Amino acid sequence: MSITTAQIRGARGILNWSQSDLAERTGISATSIGSIENNQSTPRESTLKAIRQAFEKNGIEFIGLDGVR
């Protein structure tokens, strides 16, 4: 299941992660993460999967296409 840019920002906020923190945990550049969050690029499904897995590994749960906890 895919995740939205709002969920990415929300999950980072919950974990108090910067874009650089997420980049370190996923191997995706901070610049790319910023572009994804600002809807300046359309990420591949594999990129979204890596982001999702990094968050879930740290206790984040995604709820549908709207929520995160």
Summary of the structure (lengths in Angstrom):
residues: 69
radius of gyration: 10.5
end to end distance: 16.1
largest distance: 27.6
contacts: 179
relative contact order: 0.23
helix: 58%
strand: 6%
